[in-house]
C-alpha cells in the first residue's frame, strides 16, 4: 500500500470492505516494547494508520514505563512517513460522567463543558502540536465522549475531521464536518463499507499481538489512509448508517449486562 494508491471513487470503492487502523493513547509513557513490534509490522505491510496522540498526558493509567525523551521526534517521523496524527483530547483526564453524543462511556474530558472551556482545552492541545511541528489530521475523543459543543469548537479551530461514530462509510454532518466511523476494536473482514479498527497498545497481550499480525497480513491490501477515507465523506448520514449504530449499541449493552 506504499504510496497511497489511487482508489475508485464512490460506492464502488467500498465493495468488499475497506479498512483503517487507529491506535489510541500514544504518549511518552507508552509501552514501547509493544509499540515497536506493531510499528515494524505496519511499516512492513505498507499500512498507514491513524495515531491518536495525547498532547499533555496526565492520566496515570497511560503510564506503562518511563517517558521516552524522543517521543515528539517519533511523532514527527510518523507524520513524515504519511501516518495520520489525531488530537486525542488534551490531558486525557476525565472531569465528569457525561457520555456525550455517542453514549458509549460515562466519562469525559470534554462533553458537558461550556464552549469557552472546551475551546481553551482544544487550543492548548493544538498549540502543543504546533510547538512540536505536528499537524492534527483528525479529532479522537478520549472514551469516545464529546458533544456538539466540542464539534463546534473543533471547527472554529480548523479541525474538521472526526474519527468516531457508527456508520457504514464516512459522511458529512450538517456543518460540513467529515466523520470517519470507528466501529470495532479488532480487525475482521466486512463485505462493504469503511471500517476503522481501534487498538490500545498498552492493553495488548502476546496472543492478541500474534492475532493482530495474522489479520494485518490478510487485510493490509484493502487498508486505506485517513486522507483516502475523507475523500469518501461526500454524503450525509443515512438510515443504514443509523442501523449500524443501533446494532452496535445493542450488542454493547448486552455485553455489559452479561458481565
N, C-alpha and C positions, 0 to 999 in steps of 0.2 A: 504494500500500500504506500510505499515511499513515494513522496512527491505529490500526494493527494490527487489521484487520477480524476479526470472528468467523469461525472456520473450523469445518466439521463435525467432530465427534468420531469417534474410532475409525479403522478401516482405510479407510473411505470417503474420508476427508480426504487420504489419501496416493495415491490413484489419479491417474495422470498425472504423479506426482512432485512433491515439494515440496523447496525448496532453502533453504540457509542459507549466507551468505557469512562467511568468517572471514579475518582478517588478523593475521599473526604479527609479532613483533619490534618493536612500537611502543615507542619510547623517544625521549628528547630529540634524539638524533643521527640520526633517521630522514631519508631523502631526501625532504625536504618538497616539492620540485618535483614529484615523482611523486605523493606522497600527496595534495597539494591537488587534483590532477586527479581522482584516484579518489574523494575525498570529495565533490567537486562533482557527479560523475556519480551517485553513490549518493543524495545528497540530492535531486537532480532526479528520480530514479526512485522515490523514496519507500521505498528499501530500508534496513533497519535491521540492520547486520551485528554480528558478534561481533569485538571488537578486543582482541587479546592484548597486554597491556601489561607490559613488564619493569619491576618496581618500582625496581631499582637496577642498571642495566646496567653490567657490567664486561667485556663481550665486545667486543673491538676490531673484530670482523667486522661489528658492527652500527653502526659509526661511519661514516656517509656524509657527514657535514658537521658544522659547529659545532653545539653543543647549542642547542635553541630555548628561550629563557628562559620562555616562556609555555606550556610543554608541559602542565603539570598543569591550567592553565586550559582548554586544549583538551580534555583528558580529561574534565574536569567538564562541559564543554559537550556533548561527545558523549553522555555518560550522561544528561544532562538532555533530550537530543533523543530518548531512547529506544533508543540504541545500547548493546548489552551490552558490558561490560568484563570481560575474562578476566585472571586472575592467571597471567602467563607466567613461571613459575619465580620466582626471587629475583634472581639476578645474571646469569643466562644464561651461566654458566661451567661447563664440563664437568669433572668431577672423576674420572671413571673410564670404563671401556669397557663398562659394563653396558647391555644392550638393553632391560631391563625387561619388562613384561607383553606388550607388542606385538611386540617383537623386530624393530623396523624399523631402528633405528640403534644402533650400538655406541658410544654416548657418552651420558653422563647427568650431570645436576646433582643427581639425587635417587636413582635406582634403585641398590640395593645398600647404601645407607647405613642406619644404625640408626634406630630410631623417634625417639629424642630429637633426634638431629641433623636429621632431616627436619622434625620438628615445629618446631624452633627456626628453621630457614630459612623455612618457610612462615609462621610467626608474624611474623617480621621483615618479610616481603613484605607481609603483610596490614596490619601496623602502618603501613607507608609509605602504603598506600592509605587507611587511616583518617585518618592525619595530613593527607592531601591531599583529604579529603572525597569519596573514591571508594569505591564498593561493588563487591566482586568477585562477578560473576554466574556465573562458571564457572572451572574449572581448565583451563589449557592448558599441557601439559608441553613444555619445550624439547626438540627432537629426538624428540618422541613417546615419551620414555623416562621411565617411572616404574614403581613396583611396588605390591604390595598394602599395603606399609607406608606408602607415600605416600597411598594412598586412605584408610587408617585415620586418618592424621594430619590429612588434609583434613577428614574427617568430624568429628573431635574439635574442629576449629576452626570448624565450622559451614558449611563449603563442600562441598556435596553434589551438585554438578553437574559432570560431566566432559565436555569436548569432545574426544573421541578414540575410537578403536576402530573395528572394522569390523562393520557390521550394516545391515540394510535400513531400520531405523527406531529411534528412541530406545527404551531399555529400562532396567529397574531391575536392579541386581545384588542378590545375596542380602542385602546390608547396607542396601538401600534407597537406594543412591546412583544418581542418574539419569545415564545415559550418552547423549550425543548424538553419534552416529557421525560420523567425519570420513574420507571415502573418497577424494576426488580433489583434485588440485592446480589443476584448471581447470574452468570451467563446461561442462556438457553436459546435454542432455535425457536424462531417465531415465523409464521407463514407470511406476514405482511406488516408493514409499518416500520417506524423508527423506535428502537428500544434502548434506553440507557440503563446500564448495569452499574450500580454504585457499591464500591467496596470501601471498607475502613481498614487500612493496612495493619494497624496495631492489633486488630482483633483476629487476624488470620492465623490459623494453626497449620501444622505441616500437611495434614490431609487436605485441608482447604486450598493450600498453595499448590499442591500437585493437581487438584481438580481444576484450579484456575489455569494452570499451564496447559492441561489437556484441552480444555474448552477454548482457550485462546487460539491454539493451533487450528482448531476446527472452524472458528468463526472469524478469524482475522481477515480473510479475503472479503468479507462483507461489512467490515467496520469502516466508519466514516469519521471525519473531523467535526469539530464544532461549527466551523465555517460552512461545511457542506450541509450540516443539519439545519443551520439558519437559512440556507437558500431555499429550503422546503417550507419555511414559515410564510406562506403566501395565502393562507385561508384562515377563516375563523374556526373556533372550536365547534365541532359537530355533535349531533346526538350520539353517534357511535363513540366519539371521544368520551362523552359523559358516561356511557355504559361501561367503558373500561374503568373509569374511576369508581363507579358503583360496585363493579365486580371486585375490584382490588380492595375497597373499603370493607366489603362483606367478608372477604377471606381474612383480612387482618383482624376484624372484630371476632370472628370465630376462633382464630388462633389465640387471641387474648383471653377469651372465655375458657379455652381448654388448658390454660396454664395453671 
